[in-house]
């Protein structure tokens, strides 16, 4: 069966946001072009790593022979998006992702794939390459990518406050610090 590709070449909006309260939030990568909206679930760590790697790619491009791609060093103010997620209908939970660079369109290329189904283990012996049922393909211009990374870092950092003594997150129902006695 061919892979269903949710493709966004020049998205109107691409953001990471959350649903739920700190401590039990679900992270989503949401992309919209016109009326087409796709939301995929991510882990908090995947979101943080995604923002970090996008910034790394953009920072490397800035230093590439005088920055011929006009990569911004900071987030362009007109691209800041602090709006909440649009209504979420999860397409899939993300397993693996890849990032790349397309110099012909001056865009960061993000591919996200669902978590592999464990029930397919028997098929692995028979088929060398397993095609996912669906995937997300997003191409972001450099300014949008910089704004995406900034917002994602802010969303990841907006969780539960950390205990000043032990450094572990403080739950809304309290916190018992587990520091050893001196």
HELIX and SHEET records of a PDB file:
HELIX    1   1 UNK A   44  UNK A   62  1                                  19    
HELIX    2   2 UNK A   77  UNK A   79  5                                   3    
HELIX    3   3 UNK A  118  UNK A  120  5                                   3    
HELIX    4   4 UNK A  121  UNK A  126  1                                   6    
HELIX    5   5 UNK A  142  UNK A  157  1                                  16    
SHEET    1   A 7 UNK A   4  UNK A   8  0                                        
SHEET    2   A 7 UNK A 134  UNK A 141  1                                        
SHEET    3   A 7 UNK A 107  UNK A 114 -1                                        
SHEET    4   A 7 UNK A  90  UNK A 102 -1                                        
SHEET    5   A 7 UNK A  36  UNK A  42  1                                        
SHEET    6   A 7 UNK A  26  UNK A  33 -1                                        
SHEET    7   A 7 UNK A  13  UNK A  19 -1                                        
END                                                                             
